[in-house]
């Protein structure tokens, strides 16, 4: 995916902020109607809409302002971690086992 240009990225961010504000306003209207009509289901609907606004805002912040924003460009091809270099000492696997060096032969169990 090609990186987004700065004006388009700013427009997308403003559109998402407007969507979050609209969701919060709708949630407040639902909750006000719930207190006026004494209906618990409208209060739950307002809470669900408010939770969706919080989720959208969280995803927006993570996507647009991370250390490497997700919409800024594709990750490099050589990115990644090889699990071949991971060494777990035996003390993590068996609490009573003695510590071994990486060069030592493992005892037969």
MODABEL-V712141 format. One record per pair of residues at least 12 apart in sequence whose C-alpha atoms are under 6 Angstrom apart, sorted by the first residue. I is the first residue (numbers start at 0). J is the second residue. If there is no record, write none. Layout:
[[I & J] [I & J]]
This chain:
[[2 & 71] [2 & 72] [19 & 52] [22 & 52] [23 & 49] [26 & 45] [26 & 48] [26 & 49] [29 & 41] [29 & 45] [30 & 42] [30 & 45]]
